[in-house]
Every structure is written in C-alpha cells, then in structure tokens.
C-alpha cells in the first residue's frame, strides 16, 4: 500500500476535502444509495434472477458449498452465508450464463477473493465465453502472475455483464481487463486500484459503460481504451496516476469522456491526465475536470449514443464516488484510497446501514 503517497499528497489535497463536506454516512443516506440502479450497456441483464439459489457456505477453494462449485453451472443466484477470504489455488473460470454473484448477502466483513500462493496463473476471476452475469459487492485482490495475472478478466465474446460496487486492486499484471470481442458491459461504482496497469480495454470490444468508478494509484491504464468502439465513460474519478498517463484512447477507439474528475498528485504528470493518440477514431469530451496543463481536447463535436446513466456534475460525482464506490463494508485498504483522493479520513458506516440501503 502506498502509505508514503498518502503522506505526500495530504498537504496538496486538504482543499479538496472541504468540497466533500458531508460525512460518508450522511452523504450515503442523502444520495439514495439503495436506489442506485444497474445502468449502461450491460444493465438489461437479469443475471441469475429467477434461477436456482446456491448458497456459498465454505471459504474453501473447491468442493461442496464453495464459490468455485457455485460458479460451475448456469442459472444461479449465488449468495453467501459466510464471510472472509477465499484463497484460490487456481483461476475460477466462469463460462455459464444467467448468474448473479451477490456479495451483499455475506455477513460482515464481506467476501474477498485472492490467490493462495504465487503459483496461481491467469486471472483470479475469469469470465470467458459467458453472458448475463452480475458481480456485485466483492473484493478481488493480489493476482500474482506478473505476465497475465489480472484480478478480473472479461473476454472472448462475453456479453451482458455488470460489475457493481466491487473493489479490484493490486493485480500483478492488471486489475480489470476487457478484451477479445467482449461487449455490452457495465463497470459501475467500483474501486480499481494500486497496480501498474489498472485496466486495459482492447481488441474488438464494443458497447461499454464505465460510470461512477474510482481509479486510484494505477500508474497507467485508467483505463486504456484500445480498439474499443462505443465506450461511454461518465462521472469517474481518476487520481494518482504515475509513470505514463491517466486515461489513454487509441487504435480506432470511439469514446465519450463526460464529467469525469482527474486529480493529480505529486506522482502524476498533470499534462498526461488524458492522452488521445492520433489513431483514435473519435473522442467526445464534455465538462471534465482536468489539470490546467492537460491539453487534451475532443476530436468530435457529437456525443456518441449510449444508454443513459445517472449523470452528475463532476464535483457532485466526486462526492458520490467517494461516499459510495467499492465493496461494503469498506476495509482499511479502500479507506486508504479515499484518503489519497480526498486528503481527509472518512467516517465508518456500519454494514447494517449500508446493506439496508443497498439491497
């Protein structure tokens, strides 16, 4: 965890803390957290609604009652009677359909997925050739494979996918990649954090919505949109990029960048908050908050059509994302990312309060 980064940025971000004036509990209550719908390109999916309920009763890697066993079939509403960390011996491959992984059902402190050892390869949660999947309110952390070790990957013609209120952090290769003809996907109200390459989106993907997410402490790819058509990126907060850039668009990508908030720290090159390569198909930009030295500008005057999402001004979105994004109850690591971004600690809100609003 970048404790040093937190210390470095506090003095420069105290002014921002004054904008996030309500305590998270108060802001959460006032924002209507329980009413946040699934929105965007993937939101029409029913997930596992109407299917068989499979209750995860074990934190074991495999066997009866395990998450791996729960995800071995289709038409399932996956709930949890246990809480804690599931340590995987190998990737979990999801290739079924009509599945909801509902981490809101777990007791405090919720569900975390990680690797049992450094020999685990590929993505921890791997969605391949699947469709109509909802993943909500879980943490996916610390994939160890430095070559292809993403925390989560959605790829190979997968479609109608929603990832909602998840915390995805410290993947050795990346946190969340979307690739290889995947389409009609929503990533919403997530924290995607603390790796060199936060999120790569590439190779004939299309119809993607990214809204109300916190991308923090990713050196680059927050996200990188590469050969991606019809991407709608609205009301995200991008903070503490370093090394290369915040968000990058290239290789035929067509993108809306609307009312996002880019916040540099002393690790960041402010001029590279948004990088638009000449190979991009087109970028529509509107009302983003950017460092003054960032010279990125839209290359088209017409917004690309996309399903509506709850659209806020960038400052209102900043407040909402800080108050609501990520898996609940927030753990100390997610609180540290909020601290990096706001320069101020947040008040804890009980899981009971959150769950009552969220479900």
C-alpha positions as CSV (number, residue, x, y, z in Angstrom):
1,X,0.0,0.0,0.0
2,X,1.3,3.4,-0.8
3,X,1.4,4.9,2.6
4,X,4.2,7.3,1.5
5,X,2.0,8.5,-1.3
6,X,-0.8,9.3,1.1
7,X,1.6,11.4,3.2
8,X,2.9,13.2,0.2
9,X,-0.4,14.2,-1.1
10,X,-2.2,15.3,2.1
11,X,-1.0,18.8,2.1
12,X,-1.9,19.4,-1.5
13,X,-5.4,17.8,-1.2
14,X,-6.7,19.4,2.0
15,X,-8.5,22.0,0.0
16,X,-10.4,19.3,-1.9
17,X,-11.5,17.7,1.4
18,X,-13.6,20.9,2.0
19,X,-15.7,20.1,-1.1
20,X,-16.6,16.6,0.2
21,X,-18.4,18.3,3.1
22,X,-20.8,15.6,4.3
23,X,-19.7,12.6,6.2
24,X,-19.8,9.4,4.1
25,X,-22.7,8.1,6.2
26,X,-24.6,11.3,5.7
27,X,-23.7,11.6,2.0
28,X,-24.7,8.0,1.5
29,X,-28.1,8.5,3.1
30,X,-28.7,11.7,1.1
31,X,-27.6,10.2,-2.2
32,X,-30.2,7.4,-2.2
33,X,-27.6,4.6,-2.2
34,X,-30.3,1.9,-2.1
35,X,-31.8,3.3,-5.2
36,X,-28.7,3.1,-7.4
37,X,-29.8,1.0,-10.4
38,X,-27.8,-1.0,-12.8
39,X,-27.2,1.4,-15.7
40,X,-25.3,1.4,-19.0
41,X,-24.8,-1.1,-21.8
42,X,-24.9,-4.3,-19.7
43,X,-27.8,-3.2,-17.4
44,X,-30.6,-5.1,-19.1
45,X,-29.3,-8.4,-18.0
46,X,-31.4,-10.3,-15.4
47,X,-28.3,-12.1,-14.1
48,X,-29.3,-15.0,-12.0
49,X,-32.8,-13.7,-11.1
50,X,-35.3,-16.5,-11.3
51,X,-32.6,-19.2,-11.3
52,X,-31.6,-21.6,-8.5
53,X,-30.2,-20.1,-5.3
54,X,-26.8,-21.5,-4.5
55,X,-25.6,-20.5,-1.0
56,X,-21.8,-20.4,-0.5
57,X,-21.2,-22.0,2.9
58,X,-17.5,-22.5,2.7
59,X,-14.4,-20.4,2.1
60,X,-12.5,-23.4,0.7
61,X,-11.1,-23.2,-2.8
62,X,-13.3,-26.0,-4.0
63,X,-15.8,-28.6,-3.0
64,X,-19.5,-28.5,-2.0
65,X,-20.6,-25.1,-0.8
66,X,-17.6,-23.3,-2.4
67,X,-17.7,-20.3,-4.7
68,X,-16.0,-22.4,-7.4
69,X,-18.7,-25.0,-7.2
70,X,-21.4,-22.3,-7.2
71,X,-20.0,-20.9,-10.5
72,X,-19.7,-24.3,-12.2
73,X,-23.2,-24.0,-13.7
74,X,-25.7,-21.6,-15.1
75,X,-29.0,-20.0,-14.0
76,X,-27.8,-19.4,-10.4
77,X,-28.3,-16.7,-7.8
78,X,-25.1,-17.1,-5.7
79,X,-25.5,-15.9,-2.1
80,X,-23.2,-16.2,0.9
81,X,-23.8,-17.4,4.5
82,X,-20.0,-17.0,5.3
83,X,-17.7,-14.0,5.2
84,X,-13.9,-13.7,4.8
85,X,-11.2,-14.5,2.3
86,X,-11.4,-17.2,-0.4
87,X,-7.9,-18.2,-1.3
88,X,-7.8,-19.7,-4.8
89,X,-5.4,-22.5,-5.8
90,X,-6.2,-21.7,-9.5
91,X,-8.3,-19.3,-11.5
92,X,-12.1,-19.6,-11.4
93,X,-13.4,-19.7,-14.9
94,X,-17.0,-18.6,-15.5
95,X,-18.3,-19.9,-18.8
96,X,-22.0,-20.2,-17.9
97,X,-24.9,-17.8,-18.2
98,X,-27.5,-16.0,-16.1
99,X,-25.5,-15.9,-12.9
100,X,-25.5,-13.3,-10.1
101,X,-22.7,-13.3,-7.5
102,X,-24.3,-11.3,-4.7
103,X,-21.8,-10.3,-2.1
104,X,-24.3,-8.1,-0.4
105,X,-25.7,-11.3,1.2
106,X,-22.5,-12.0,3.1
107,X,-22.1,-11.2,6.8
108,X,-19.6,-8.5,7.9
109,X,-16.9,-8.1,6.6
110,X,-17.9,-9.4,3.2
111,X,-16.1,-11.5,0.7
112,X,-12.6,-11.2,-0.6
113,X,-11.1,-13.3,-3.4
114,X,-7.3,-13.7,-3.6
115,X,-4.6,-16.2,-4.5
116,X,-3.5,-18.9,-2.2
117,X,0.1,-18.7,-3.4
118,X,2.3,-17.1,-6.1
119,X,1.9,-20.1,-8.4
120,X,-1.7,-19.1,-9.3
121,X,-1.7,-18.0,-13.0
122,X,-4.1,-16.2,-15.2
123,X,-7.0,-14.0,-13.8
124,X,-8.4,-14.9,-10.4
125,X,-12.0,-14.4,-11.7
126,X,-12.1,-15.2,-15.5
127,X,-15.2,-14.5,-17.4
128,X,-14.8,-16.3,-20.8
129,X,-17.5,-17.0,-23.4
130,X,-20.2,-16.3,-20.9
131,X,-23.2,-14.0,-20.8
132,X,-25.7,-12.3,-18.5
133,X,-23.5,-12.1,-15.4
134,X,-23.8,-9.7,-12.4
135,X,-20.9,-9.5,-10.0
136,X,-21.6,-7.2,-7.0
137,X,-20.0,-6.2,-3.7
138,X,-16.9,-8.4,-3.6
139,X,-13.2,-7.7,-3.3
140,X,-10.7,-9.2,-5.8
141,X,-7.1,-8.7,-4.8
142,X,-3.4,-9.5,-5.5
143,X,-3.3,-11.8,-8.5
144,X,0.3,-12.9,-8.5
145,X,1.2,-13.7,-12.1
146,X,3.2,-10.7,-13.5
147,X,2.6,-11.8,-17.1
148,X,-1.1,-12.5,-17.3
149,X,-2.2,-12.2,-13.7
150,X,-5.3,-9.9,-13.7
151,X,-7.6,-9.8,-10.8
152,X,-10.6,-10.0,-13.2
153,X,-10.8,-10.5,-16.9
154,X,-13.9,-10.3,-19.1
155,X,-13.2,-11.6,-22.6
156,X,-13.7,-13.9,-25.6
157,X,-17.2,-12.9,-26.7
158,X,-18.6,-12.4,-23.2
159,X,-21.6,-10.1,-23.1
160,X,-24.3,-8.6,-20.9
161,X,-22.0,-8.3,-17.9
162,X,-22.3,-5.9,-14.9
163,X,-19.6,-5.4,-12.3
164,X,-21.1,-3.3,-9.5
165,X,-19.7,-1.9,-6.2
166,X,-16.6,-4.1,-6.3
167,X,-13.1,-3.4,-5.1
168,X,-10.4,-4.7,-7.5
169,X,-6.9,-4.0,-6.5
170,X,-3.2,-4.8,-6.9
171,X,-3.2,-7.2,-9.8
172,X,0.3,-8.2,-10.7
173,X,-0.4,-7.6,-14.4
174,X,-3.6,-5.6,-14.2
175,X,-6.8,-5.1,-12.1
176,X,-9.6,-5.4,-14.7
177,X,-9.1,-6.2,-18.4
178,X,-11.8,-6.4,-21.0
179,X,-10.8,-7.8,-24.4
180,X,-11.4,-10.1,-27.4
181,X,-14.9,-9.1,-28.7
182,X,-16.5,-8.7,-25.3
183,X,-19.4,-6.3,-25.5
184,X,-22.4,-4.8,-23.7
185,X,-20.7,-4.4,-20.4
186,X,-21.1,-2.0,-17.4
187,X,-18.5,-1.3,-14.8
188,X,-20.1,0.9,-12.1
189,X,-19.4,2.2,-8.6
190,X,-16.2,0.2,-8.3
191,X,-12.7,1.0,-6.8
192,X,-10.0,-0.1,-9.3
193,X,-6.7,0.5,-7.6
194,X,-3.0,0.3,-7.0
195,X,-1.3,-1.5,-9.8
196,X,1.0,-0.5,-12.7
197,X,-1.7,-1.2,-15.3
198,X,-5.1,-0.7,-13.8
199,X,-7.5,-1.5,-16.7
200,X,-6.8,-2.5,-20.3
201,X,-9.7,-2.4,-22.7
202,X,-8.8,-3.8,-26.2
203,X,-9.3,-5.9,-29.3
204,X,-12.7,-5.5,-31.0
205,X,-14.7,-4.8,-27.8
206,X,-17.7,-2.5,-28.0
207,X,-20.7,-1.1,-26.1
208,X,-19.0,-0.4,-22.8
209,X,-20.1,1.8,-19.9
210,X,-17.8,3.0,-17.2
211,X,-19.5,5.2,-14.7
212,X,-19.0,6.3,-11.1
213,X,-15.8,4.4,-10.5
214,X,-12.6,5.4,-8.6
215,X,-9.4,4.6,-10.5
216,X,-6.6,5.3,-8.0
217,X,-2.9,4.7,-7.8
218,X,-2.7,3.0,-11.1
219,X,0.4,4.1,-12.9
220,X,-1.4,3.9,-16.3
221,X,-4.5,2.5,-18.0
222,X,-7.1,4.3,-16.0
223,X,-8.4,2.9,-18.3
224,X,-6.6,2.4,-21.7
225,X,-9.2,2.3,-24.5
226,X,-7.6,0.5,-27.4
227,X,-9.6,-0.8,-30.4
228,X,-12.8,-0.2,-28.4
229,X,-16.0,1.1,-30.0
230,X,-18.8,2.9,-28.3
231,X,-17.3,3.5,-24.9
232,X,-19.2,5.7,-22.5
233,X,-17.1,7.0,-19.6
234,X,-19.1,9.2,-17.3
235,X,-18.6,10.6,-13.8
236,X,-15.5,8.6,-12.9
237,X,-12.7,9.9,-10.6
238,X,-9.1,9.3,-11.7
239,X,-6.5,10.0,-9.1
240,X,-2.7,9.4,-8.5
241,X,-1.6,8.1,-11.9
242,X,2.1,7.9,-12.4
243,X,4.8,7.0,-14.8
244,X,2.8,7.3,-18.0
245,X,-0.8,8.6,-18.1
246,X,-4.2,8.7,-16.6
247,X,-6.6,7.7,-19.4
248,X,-5.5,6.8,-22.9
249,X,-7.5,6.5,-26.2
250,X,-6.0,5.0,-29.3
251,X,-6.2,2.5,-32.2
252,X,-9.7,3.2,-33.6
253,X,-11.4,3.7,-30.2
254,X,-14.6,5.8,-30.1
255,X,-15.2,7.3,-26.7
256,X,-17.3,9.7,-24.7
257,X,-15.4,11.3,-21.8
258,X,-18.0,13.2,-19.9
259,X,-17.9,14.9,-16.5
260,X,-15.0,12.9,-15.1
261,X,-12.7,14.3,-12.4
262,X,-9.0,13.9,-12.8
263,X,-6.9,14.6,-9.7
264,X,-3.1,14.6,-10.0
265,X,-0.8,14.0,-7.0
266,X,2.9,14.6,-6.9
267,X,3.4,11.2,-8.6
268,X,1.4,12.4,-11.6
269,X,2.4,14.1,-14.8
270,X,-0.5,16.6,-15.0
271,X,-0.2,17.0,-18.7
272,X,-0.9,13.3,-19.3
273,X,-4.2,13.1,-17.4
274,X,-5.8,12.2,-20.7
275,X,-3.8,11.1,-23.8
276,X,-5.6,10.9,-27.1
277,X,-3.4,9.3,-29.8
278,X,-3.9,10.3,-33.5
279,X,-5.0,6.7,-34.1
280,X,-8.2,7.2,-32.1
281,X,-11.4,7.1,-34.1
282,X,-13.0,9.9,-32.1
283,X,-13.3,11.3,-28.6
284,X,-16.2,13.5,-27.4
285,X,-15.2,15.5,-24.3
286,X,-17.6,17.5,-22.1
287,X,-17.2,19.1,-18.7
288,X,-14.3,17.1,-17.4
289,X,-12.2,18.5,-14.5
290,X,-8.6,18.3,-15.7
291,X,-5.3,19.8,-14.5
292,X,-4.6,23.1,-16.3
293,X,-1.6,21.7,-18.1
294,X,-3.5,18.9,-19.7
295,X,-4.1,19.9,-23.3
296,X,-6.4,17.0,-24.3
297,X,-9.5,18.1,-26.3
298,X,-12.3,16.3,-28.0
299,X,-11.9,15.3,-31.6
300,X,-15.6,15.2,-32.4
301,X,-18.4,17.6,-31.6
302,X,-21.1,15.0,-31.4
303,X,-21.6,12.7,-28.4
304,X,-21.7,9.0,-29.3
305,X,-25.2,7.5,-28.5
306,X,-25.2,5.3,-25.3
307,X,-27.7,4.1,-22.7
308,X,-28.4,6.8,-20.1
309,X,-26.7,6.7,-16.7
310,X,-27.3,8.9,-13.7
311,X,-25.3,11.9,-14.8
312,X,-23.9,14.4,-12.3
313,X,-21.7,17.4,-12.4
314,X,-18.1,16.4,-11.8
315,X,-18.0,17.8,-8.3
316,X,-21.2,16.0,-7.3
317,X,-19.8,12.8,-8.9
318,X,-16.6,13.2,-6.8
319,X,-18.7,13.4,-3.6
320,X,-20.9,10.4,-4.6
321,X,-18.0,8.2,-5.7
322,X,-16.0,8.9,-2.5
323,X,-19.1,8.1,-0.5
324,X,-20.3,5.0,-2.3
325,X,-17.8,3.3,-4.6
326,X,-16.3,-0.1,-3.8
327,X,-17.3,-3.1,-1.8
328,X,-19.1,-2.6,1.5
329,X,-18.3,-2.6,4.3
330,X,-15.2,-0.7,3.3
331,X,-12.0,-2.2,4.7
332,X,-8.8,-0.3,5.7
333,X,-7.3,-0.5,2.2
334,X,-10.3,1.1,0.5
335,X,-10.4,3.7,3.1
336,X,-6.7,4.5,2.3
337,X,-7.6,5.1,-1.3
338,X,-10.3,7.5,-0.2
339,X,-7.7,9.2,1.9
340,X,-5.4,9.6,-1.1
341,X,-8.1,11.1,-3.1
342,X,-9.8,13.4,-0.6
343,X,-6.9,14.2,1.8
344,X,-9.2,13.5,4.7
345,X,-10.2,10.4,6.6
346,X,-13.8,9.2,6.3
347,X,-16.2,8.2,9.0
348,X,-17.0,4.5,9.1
349,X,-20.6,3.5,8.4
350,X,-22.0,0.2,9.7
351,X,-22.5,-2.7,7.3
352,X,-26.1,-2.9,8.6
353,X,-26.8,0.6,7.5
354,X,-25.2,0.0,4.1
355,X,-26.9,-3.3,3.5
356,X,-30.3,-1.9,4.3
357,X,-29.8,0.8,1.7
358,X,-28.1,-1.2,-0.9
359,X,-30.4,-4.2,-1.1
